[in-house]
Amino acid sequence: MQQHSKVEKTASRSRKGRVLRRTVITLVVVVALAYAAVGWYVSGEIIDALRVNHDPVEYDTGVLSVTGDEIVLVPSDESSVEPDRDAIMGLRWDGGYGQIGPTSSFEDGAETRPFTLIDGSPPPVGNDVADFDSFAVPNDPSLLGLPFETVVYASPLGDLEGWYFPGEGSTWIIGVHGRGADRTEFLRLVDATSDLGYPTLLIRYRNDEDSPVTGDSLILAGQEEWEDVDAAVEYARSLGAVDVVVAGMSMGGGLSLGYALNGPPDVVRGLILEAPAADVREVVRLRSGEALPIGGPVGDSILAVGRMVTSLRTGVDFDAIDYVDRANELDVPVLLFHGADDDTIPVAIGENLAAARPDLVEFHLIEDATHVRAWNEDPDEYARVVAAFLERIGRSG
């Protein structure tokens, strides 16, 4: 009888052990599937952020009145103009383009600004007839009043187009715009440097409009696109350039850093960067709350899975494009601007890059500025800082 009781207890323990094992295995599988599903979702968000989209202009700003050199506007509730009220901005509408100065008064949702008509006819009065433009210059370099020509050069994926502004000397400036932007983004820099006489080439690269397209239309922060910058530099060298200053904004900053670290040595004299995508992994972490409102170790582990899945789906190497971690490889002076209120490339990225190489990086924090607004906040100071940097690093020829 006692032996029978021992057998029953042993069998009971065995059954409980099997149930526990099944439960543990089930929980592990459920957790693994949950991580895989959320990781796939997070990777989708990351991939969407790397995909190039050429969105049409949406007019979301109303015009109450236009009187000579003054305009009264009613911005959309969804627009980001509030932090730009002290900045110079562009204003575009169907049939024209203008430049507006800092807000002189704001009342009942309407703001009054200085207004300069640059192209076309004045904007019509009405709701949702205009759109703010941070580039502040229309997509036509001839309106700057400077000589320029459109040039075409070969790249690994096919022909690319650039705007070339002639100058003197054999040090060229190469402008590399951000994701989804275009060469127009750098007309602000041309405005700032036009009196200095540098030959300047504002380039396109893969996945731009009217440019070679990759199968996935993704920008990998310079992992591959640095070759397009290299093609532009080689074109400049074929026309007499000895060295270059590469200027990059936002994702273009990542491409510029990629070229500086992967391209031929002794060609880059310096870098001018604004809000550079210098560490996509950190950008994802800092902005993860938008897609994944979970912090702490769980959130970090989910992000790690998301990045791993992203690498498997796209081939992006987050280590290769971590230019903050690779900053020890830099050997050229860097002028770095970053807006304190930037929510596209968080200011911590710029601060980290500056802290990694204080011997090379001249860092300018732009108070009250959002994404790539250094010129907009103070064009004269921007031009002064850029000119001083270029004078400090010198030029060849």
LUMLO-892264 format. One record per residue (C-alpha): residue number from 1; chain; x, y, z. Coordinates in steps of 0.25 Angstrom, whole numbers, plus 5000, padded with zeros to 4 digits. Layout:
N
+-----+---+------+-------+------+
:   k : c : east : north :   up :
+-----+---+------+-------+------+
: NUM : A :    X :     Y :    Z :
...
+-----+---+------+-------+------+
END
This chain:
397
+-----+---+------+-------+------+
:   k : c : east : north :   up :
+-----+---+------+-------+------+
:   1 : A : 5000 :  5000 : 5000 :
:   2 : A : 5011 :  5009 : 5004 :
:   3 : A : 5019 :  5006 : 4991 :
:   4 : A : 5006 :  5009 : 4983 :
:   5 : A : 5005 :  5023 : 4989 :
:   6 : A : 5020 :  5026 : 4986 :
:   7 : A : 5017 :  5022 : 4971 :
:   8 : A : 5005 :  5031 : 4971 :
:   9 : A : 5013 :  5043 : 4977 :
:  10 : A : 5024 :  5040 : 4967 :
:  11 : A : 5014 :  5040 : 4955 :
:  12 : A : 5008 :  5053 : 4960 :
:  13 : A : 5021 :  5060 : 4961 :
:  14 : A : 5024 :  5055 : 4947 :
:  15 : A : 5011 :  5060 : 4942 :
:  16 : A : 5013 :  5074 : 4949 :
:  17 : A : 5027 :  5074 : 4943 :
:  18 : A : 5022 :  5072 : 4929 :
:  19 : A : 5011 :  5082 : 4931 :
:  20 : A : 5022 :  5092 : 4936 :
:  21 : A : 5031 :  5089 : 4924 :
:  22 : A : 5019 :  5091 : 4914 :
:  23 : A : 5015 :  5104 : 4921 :
:  24 : A : 5029 :  5110 : 4920 :
:  25 : A : 5031 :  5105 : 4906 :
:  26 : A : 5018 :  5112 : 4903 :
:  27 : A : 5021 :  5125 : 4910 :
:  28 : A : 5035 :  5125 : 4902 :
:  29 : A : 5028 :  5123 : 4889 :
:  30 : A : 5018 :  5133 : 4892 :
:  31 : A : 5028 :  5144 : 4896 :
:  32 : A : 5037 :  5140 : 4884 :
:  33 : A : 5025 :  5142 : 4875 :
:  34 : A : 5021 :  5155 : 4882 :
:  35 : A : 5035 :  5160 : 4881 :
:  36 : A : 5036 :  5156 : 4866 :
:  37 : A : 5023 :  5163 : 4863 :
:  38 : A : 5026 :  5176 : 4870 :
:  39 : A : 5040 :  5175 : 4864 :
:  40 : A : 5035 :  5174 : 4850 :
:  41 : A : 5026 :  5186 : 4853 :
:  42 : A : 5037 :  5194 : 4858 :
:  43 : A : 5046 :  5190 : 4847 :
:  44 : A : 5035 :  5195 : 4838 :
:  45 : A : 5035 :  5209 : 4844 :
:  46 : A : 5050 :  5210 : 4843 :
:  47 : A : 5049 :  5206 : 4828 :
:  48 : A : 5038 :  5216 : 4826 :
:  49 : A : 5047 :  5227 : 4832 :
:  50 : A : 5058 :  5222 : 4822 :
:  51 : A : 5049 :  5222 : 4810 :
:  52 : A : 5050 :  5234 : 4800 :
:  53 : A : 5036 :  5240 : 4798 :
:  54 : A : 5034 :  5252 : 4789 :
:  55 : A : 5021 :  5257 : 4795 :
:  56 : A : 5013 :  5268 : 4787 :
:  57 : A : 5012 :  5282 : 4793 :
:  58 : A : 4999 :  5283 : 4802 :
:  59 : A : 4994 :  5297 : 4804 :
:  60 : A : 4990 :  5298 : 4818 :
:  61 : A : 4992 :  5313 : 4822 :
:  62 : A : 4981 :  5324 : 4820 :
:  63 : A : 4984 :  5338 : 4815 :
:  64 : A : 4976 :  5349 : 4821 :
:  65 : A : 4983 :  5361 : 4814 :
:  66 : A : 4995 :  5365 : 4806 :
:  67 : A : 4998 :  5380 : 4807 :
:  68 : A : 5011 :  5384 : 4800 :
:  69 : A : 5022 :  5378 : 4809 :
:  70 : A : 5013 :  5372 : 4819 :
:  71 : A : 5005 :  5359 : 4820 :
:  72 : A : 4995 :  5354 : 4830 :
:  73 : A : 4994 :  5339 : 4831 :
:  74 : A : 4986 :  5328 : 4838 :
:  75 : A : 4995 :  5316 : 4839 :
:  76 : A : 4989 :  5302 : 4840 :
:  77 : A : 4988 :  5296 : 4854 :
:  78 : A : 4996 :  5284 : 4849 :
:  79 : A : 5007 :  5292 : 4843 :
:  80 : A : 5020 :  5294 : 4851 :
:  81 : A : 5021 :  5309 : 4849 :
:  82 : A : 5020 :  5313 : 4864 :
:  83 : A : 5035 :  5311 : 4867 :
:  84 : A : 5038 :  5318 : 4853 :
:  85 : A : 5031 :  5331 : 4857 :
:  86 : A : 5045 :  5338 : 4859 :
:  87 : A : 5051 :  5332 : 4847 :
:  88 : A : 5051 :  5336 : 4832 :
:  89 : A : 5043 :  5326 : 4824 :
:  90 : A : 5039 :  5324 : 4810 :
:  91 : A : 5024 :  5324 : 4806 :
:  92 : A : 5019 :  5317 : 4793 :
:  93 : A : 5006 :  5317 : 4786 :
:  94 : A : 5000 :  5313 : 4773 :
:  95 : A : 5007 :  5323 : 4764 :
:  96 : A : 5017 :  5330 : 4772 :
:  97 : A : 5027 :  5330 : 4784 :
:  98 : A : 5031 :  5340 : 4794 :
:  99 : A : 5040 :  5341 : 4806 :
: 100 : A : 5034 :  5345 : 4820 :
: 101 : A : 5041 :  5351 : 4832 :
: 102 : A : 5040 :  5348 : 4847 :
: 103 : A : 5026 :  5350 : 4852 :
: 104 : A : 5023 :  5365 : 4856 :
: 105 : A : 5010 :  5362 : 4863 :
: 106 : A : 5001 :  5350 : 4866 :
: 107 : A : 4987 :  5351 : 4870 :
: 108 : A : 4975 :  5341 : 4870 :
: 109 : A : 4982 :  5331 : 4861 :
: 110 : A : 4987 :  5341 : 4851 :
: 111 : A : 5001 :  5346 : 4850 :
: 112 : A : 5007 :  5358 : 4843 :
: 113 : A : 5020 :  5357 : 4836 :
: 114 : A : 5029 :  5365 : 4826 :
: 115 : A : 5027 :  5360 : 4812 :
: 116 : A : 5035 :  5360 : 4800 :
: 117 : A : 5030 :  5355 : 4786 :
: 118 : A : 5041 :  5347 : 4779 :
: 119 : A : 5034 :  5341 : 4768 :
: 120 : A : 5021 :  5341 : 4761 :
: 121 : A : 5009 :  5349 : 4765 :
: 122 : A : 5004 :  5352 : 4780 :
: 123 : A : 4997 :  5341 : 4787 :
: 124 : A : 4982 :  5341 : 4787 :
: 125 : A : 4974 :  5344 : 4799 :
: 126 : A : 4967 :  5331 : 4805 :
: 127 : A : 4967 :  5319 : 4813 :
: 128 : A : 4978 :  5308 : 4810 :
: 129 : A : 4984 :  5315 : 4799 :
: 130 : A : 4999 :  5316 : 4803 :
: 131 : A : 5010 :  5307 : 4810 :
: 132 : A : 5022 :  5310 : 4818 :
: 133 : A : 5035 :  5306 : 4813 :
: 134 : A : 5048 :  5306 : 4821 :
: 135 : A : 5057 :  5306 : 4809 :
: 136 : A : 5053 :  5321 : 4808 :
: 137 : A : 5057 :  5321 : 4793 :
: 138 : A : 5049 :  5316 : 4781 :
: 139 : A : 5053 :  5304 : 4773 :
: 140 : A : 5060 :  5313 : 4763 :
: 141 : A : 5075 :  5317 : 4765 :
: 142 : A : 5074 :  5327 : 4755 :
: 143 : A : 5066 :  5336 : 4765 :
: 144 : A : 5078 :  5337 : 4773 :
: 145 : A : 5084 :  5346 : 4762 :
: 146 : A : 5097 :  5337 : 4762 :
: 147 : A : 5102 :  5330 : 4749 :
: 148 : A : 5100 :  5315 : 4750 :
: 149 : A : 5098 :  5304 : 4740 :
: 150 : A : 5092 :  5290 : 4741 :
: 151 : A : 5103 :  5279 : 4739 :
: 152 : A : 5102 :  5264 : 4738 :
: 153 : A : 5112 :  5254 : 4743 :
: 154 : A : 5113 :  5239 : 4744 :
: 155 : A : 5111 :  5231 : 4757 :
: 156 : A : 5111 :  5216 : 4760 :
: 157 : A : 5096 :  5215 : 4757 :
: 158 : A : 5095 :  5225 : 4745 :
: 159 : A : 5096 :  5239 : 4742 :
: 160 : A : 5093 :  5250 : 4753 :
: 161 : A : 5090 :  5264 : 4752 :
: 162 : A : 5096 :  5276 : 4759 :
: 163 : A : 5095 :  5291 : 4760 :
: 164 : A : 5109 :  5297 : 4758 :
: 165 : A : 5112 :  5311 : 4762 :
: 166 : A : 5125 :  5316 : 4757 :
: 167 : A : 5136 :  5322 : 4765 :
: 168 : A : 5151 :  5323 : 4767 :
: 169 : A : 5161 :  5314 : 4773 :
: 170 : A : 5163 :  5299 : 4774 :
: 171 : A : 5155 :  5297 : 4787 :
: 172 : A : 5140 :  5294 : 4783 :
: 173 : A : 5128 :  5293 : 4792 :
: 174 : A : 5119 :  5281 : 4790 :
: 175 : A : 5105 :  5282 : 4796 :
: 176 : A : 5098 :  5269 : 4800 :
: 177 : A : 5083 :  5271 : 4803 :
: 178 : A : 5074 :  5263 : 4813 :
: 179 : A : 5065 :  5251 : 4810 :
: 180 : A : 5053 :  5255 : 4802 :
: 181 : A : 5058 :  5269 : 4800 :
: 182 : A : 5066 :  5274 : 4787 :
: 183 : A : 5077 :  5283 : 4784 :
: 184 : A : 5068 :  5295 : 4787 :
: 185 : A : 5071 :  5293 : 4802 :
: 186 : A : 5085 :  5298 : 4799 :
: 187 : A : 5082 :  5311 : 4792 :
: 188 : A : 5083 :  5317 : 4806 :
: 189 : A : 5097 :  5313 : 4807 :
: 190 : A : 5100 :  5318 : 4794 :
: 191 : A : 5094 :  5331 : 4798 :
: 192 : A : 5103 :  5331 : 4810 :
: 193 : A : 5116 :  5328 : 4802 :
: 194 : A : 5113 :  5335 : 4789 :
: 195 : A : 5123 :  5347 : 4793 :
: 196 : A : 5134 :  5337 : 4796 :
: 197 : A : 5136 :  5332 : 4782 :
: 198 : A : 5136 :  5317 : 4784 :
: 199 : A : 5132 :  5308 : 4772 :
: 200 : A : 5120 :  5301 : 4778 :
: 201 : A : 5113 :  5288 : 4773 :
: 202 : A : 5099 :  5285 : 4779 :
: 203 : A : 5097 :  5270 : 4776 :
: 204 : A : 5086 :  5260 : 4774 :
: 205 : A : 5088 :  5245 : 4778 :
: 206 : A : 5081 :  5232 : 4777 :
: 207 : A : 5066 :  5232 : 4779 :
: 208 : A : 5064 :  5247 : 4777 :
: 209 : A : 5054 :  5252 : 4766 :
: 210 : A : 5059 :  5250 : 4752 :
: 211 : A : 5071 :  5241 : 4757 :
: 212 : A : 5074 :  5226 : 4758 :
: 213 : A : 5065 :  5219 : 4767 :
: 214 : A : 5069 :  5207 : 4776 :
: 215 : A : 5059 :  5195 : 4777 :
: 216 : A : 5054 :  5199 : 4791 :
: 217 : A : 5056 :  5214 : 4790 :
: 218 : A : 5063 :  5214 : 4803 :
: 219 : A : 5074 :  5224 : 4808 :
: 220 : A : 5084 :  5216 : 4816 :
: 221 : A : 5091 :  5229 : 4823 :
: 222 : A : 5103 :  5228 : 4814 :
: 223 : A : 5106 :  5213 : 4815 :
: 224 : A : 5104 :  5212 : 4800 :
: 225 : A : 5101 :  5227 : 4796 :
: 226 : A : 5115 :  5232 : 4799 :
: 227 : A : 5119 :  5227 : 4785 :
: 228 : A : 5109 :  5237 : 4779 :
: 229 : A : 5116 :  5248 : 4787 :
: 230 : A : 5129 :  5242 : 4782 :
: 231 : A : 5124 :  5243 : 4768 :
: 232 : A : 5121 :  5258 : 4769 :
: 233 : A : 5135 :  5260 : 4775 :
: 234 : A : 5142 :  5253 : 4764 :
: 235 : A : 5134 :  5261 : 4754 :
: 236 : A : 5139 :  5274 : 4762 :
: 237 : A : 5153 :  5268 : 4761 :
: 238 : A : 5152 :  5266 : 4746 :
: 239 : A : 5149 :  5281 : 4745 :
: 240 : A : 5161 :  5285 : 4754 :
: 241 : A : 5157 :  5283 : 4768 :
: 242 : A : 5169 :  5279 : 4777 :
: 243 : A : 5160 :  5277 : 4790 :
: 244 : A : 5146 :  5280 : 4795 :
: 245 : A : 5138 :  5285 : 4806 :
: 246 : A : 5126 :  5275 : 4807 :
: 247 : A : 5113 :  5281 : 4813 :
: 248 : A : 5102 :  5272 : 4817 :
: 249 : A : 5088 :  5275 : 4824 :
: 250 : A : 5081 :  5265 : 4832 :
: 251 : A : 5082 :  5251 : 4824 :
: 252 : A : 5091 :  5258 : 4815 :
: 253 : A : 5100 :  5260 : 4827 :
: 254 : A : 5101 :  5245 : 4828 :
: 255 : A : 5105 :  5244 : 4814 :
: 256 : A : 5115 :  5254 : 4816 :
: 257 : A : 5121 :  5247 : 4828 :
: 258 : A : 5120 :  5234 : 4820 :
: 259 : A : 5129 :  5240 : 4809 :
: 260 : A : 5139 :  5246 : 4818 :
: 261 : A : 5141 :  5233 : 4825 :
: 262 : A : 5140 :  5224 : 4813 :
: 263 : A : 5145 :  5232 : 4801 :
: 264 : A : 5159 :  5235 : 4796 :
: 265 : A : 5169 :  5241 : 4806 :
: 266 : A : 5173 :  5256 : 4806 :
: 267 : A : 5162 :  5261 : 4797 :
: 268 : A : 5152 :  5266 : 4808 :
: 269 : A : 5158 :  5279 : 4814 :
: 270 : A : 5146 :  5281 : 4824 :
: 271 : A : 5131 :  5278 : 4826 :
: 272 : A : 5120 :  5287 : 4829 :
: 273 : A : 5108 :  5279 : 4835 :
: 274 : A : 5095 :  5283 : 4840 :
: 275 : A : 5086 :  5273 : 4848 :
: 276 : A : 5094 :  5262 : 4842 :
: 277 : A : 5088 :  5247 : 4843 :
: 278 : A : 5101 :  5243 : 4849 :
: 279 : A : 5095 :  5231 : 4857 :
: 280 : A : 5082 :  5225 : 4852 :
: 281 : A : 5082 :  5215 : 4863 :
: 282 : A : 5082 :  5226 : 4873 :
: 283 : A : 5071 :  5234 : 4865 :
: 284 : A : 5062 :  5222 : 4866 :
: 285 : A : 5064 :  5221 : 4881 :
: 286 : A : 5062 :  5235 : 4884 :
: 287 : A : 5049 :  5236 : 4875 :
: 288 : A : 5044 :  5222 : 4878 :
: 289 : A : 5033 :  5228 : 4887 :
: 290 : A : 5026 :  5232 : 4874 :
: 291 : A : 5024 :  5218 : 4870 :
: 292 : A : 5026 :  5209 : 4882 :
: 293 : A : 5022 :  5216 : 4895 :
: 294 : A : 5030 :  5206 : 4904 :
: 295 : A : 5043 :  5210 : 4911 :
: 296 : A : 5053 :  5203 : 4920 :
: 297 : A : 5059 :  5189 : 4917 :
: 298 : A : 5047 :  5184 : 4910 :
: 299 : A : 5046 :  5195 : 4900 :
: 300 : A : 5061 :  5195 : 4898 :
: 301 : A : 5061 :  5180 : 4895 :
: 302 : A : 5049 :  5182 : 4885 :
: 303 : A : 5057 :  5193 : 4878 :
: 304 : A : 5069 :  5183 : 4877 :
: 305 : A : 5060 :  5173 : 4871 :
: 306 : A : 5054 :  5183 : 4862 :
: 307 : A : 5068 :  5188 : 4857 :
: 308 : A : 5072 :  5173 : 4855 :
: 309 : A : 5060 :  5171 : 4846 :
: 310 : A : 5063 :  5184 : 4839 :
: 311 : A : 5077 :  5179 : 4836 :
: 312 : A : 5071 :  5166 : 4831 :
: 313 : A : 5061 :  5173 : 4822 :
: 314 : A : 5069 :  5184 : 4816 :
: 315 : A : 5084 :  5181 : 4818 :
: 316 : A : 5086 :  5193 : 4826 :
: 317 : A : 5099 :  5192 : 4835 :
: 318 : A : 5096 :  5201 : 4848 :
: 319 : A : 5110 :  5200 : 4852 :
: 320 : A : 5115 :  5205 : 4839 :
: 321 : A : 5107 :  5217 : 4839 :
: 322 : A : 5109 :  5220 : 4854 :
: 323 : A : 5118 :  5232 : 4851 :
: 324 : A : 5118 :  5237 : 4865 :
: 325 : A : 5125 :  5223 : 4869 :
: 326 : A : 5134 :  5225 : 4857 :
: 327 : A : 5137 :  5239 : 4860 :
: 328 : A : 5151 :  5234 : 4864 :
: 329 : A : 5153 :  5232 : 4849 :
: 330 : A : 5151 :  5247 : 4845 :
: 331 : A : 5163 :  5255 : 4842 :
: 332 : A : 5157 :  5268 : 4836 :
: 333 : A : 5151 :  5280 : 4843 :
: 334 : A : 5136 :  5280 : 4845 :
: 335 : A : 5126 :  5292 : 4846 :
: 336 : A : 5114 :  5287 : 4852 :
: 337 : A : 5100 :  5294 : 4854 :
: 338 : A : 5088 :  5288 : 4861 :
: 339 : A : 5075 :  5294 : 4866 :
: 340 : A : 5072 :  5292 : 4881 :
: 341 : A : 5057 :  5289 : 4877 :
: 342 : A : 5060 :  5279 : 4866 :
: 343 : A : 5050 :  5267 : 4867 :
: 344 : A : 5055 :  5261 : 4854 :
: 345 : A : 5069 :  5258 : 4857 :
: 346 : A : 5069 :  5261 : 4872 :
: 347 : A : 5080 :  5271 : 4877 :
: 348 : A : 5086 :  5260 : 4885 :
: 349 : A : 5092 :  5254 : 4872 :
: 350 : A : 5100 :  5267 : 4869 :
: 351 : A : 5104 :  5268 : 4883 :
: 352 : A : 5109 :  5254 : 4884 :
: 353 : A : 5117 :  5256 : 4871 :
: 354 : A : 5123 :  5269 : 4876 :
: 355 : A : 5127 :  5262 : 4889 :
: 356 : A : 5133 :  5251 : 4882 :
: 357 : A : 5143 :  5260 : 4875 :
: 358 : A : 5144 :  5273 : 4882 :
: 359 : A : 5158 :  5275 : 4875 :
: 360 : A : 5151 :  5275 : 4861 :
: 361 : A : 5137 :  5279 : 4863 :
: 362 : A : 5133 :  5294 : 4864 :
: 363 : A : 5119 :  5293 : 4870 :
: 364 : A : 5108 :  5303 : 4869 :
: 365 : A : 5095 :  5301 : 4877 :
: 366 : A : 5084 :  5309 : 4870 :
: 367 : A : 5074 :  5313 : 4881 :
: 368 : A : 5059 :  5312 : 4878 :
: 369 : A : 5062 :  5306 : 4865 :
: 370 : A : 5055 :  5293 : 4859 :
: 371 : A : 5061 :  5285 : 4848 :
: 372 : A : 5072 :  5291 : 4839 :
: 373 : A : 5068 :  5305 : 4842 :
: 374 : A : 5082 :  5311 : 4845 :
: 375 : A : 5081 :  5321 : 4833 :
: 376 : A : 5066 :  5324 : 4835 :
: 377 : A : 5068 :  5328 : 4850 :
: 378 : A : 5080 :  5338 : 4846 :
: 379 : A : 5085 :  5339 : 4832 :
: 380 : A : 5096 :  5349 : 4835 :
: 381 : A : 5101 :  5341 : 4847 :
: 382 : A : 5101 :  5328 : 4839 :
: 383 : A : 5108 :  5335 : 4828 :
: 384 : A : 5119 :  5340 : 4838 :
: 385 : A : 5121 :  5327 : 4844 :
: 386 : A : 5122 :  5319 : 4831 :
: 387 : A : 5132 :  5330 : 4825 :
: 388 : A : 5140 :  5329 : 4838 :
: 389 : A : 5141 :  5314 : 4837 :
: 390 : A : 5145 :  5314 : 4823 :
: 391 : A : 5156 :  5325 : 4825 :
: 392 : A : 5161 :  5316 : 4837 :
: 393 : A : 5163 :  5304 : 4829 :
: 394 : A : 5168 :  5311 : 4817 :
: 395 : A : 5167 :  5307 : 4802 :
: 396 : A : 5176 :  5302 : 4791 :
: 397 : A : 5179 :  5310 : 4779 :
+-----+---+------+-------+------+
END
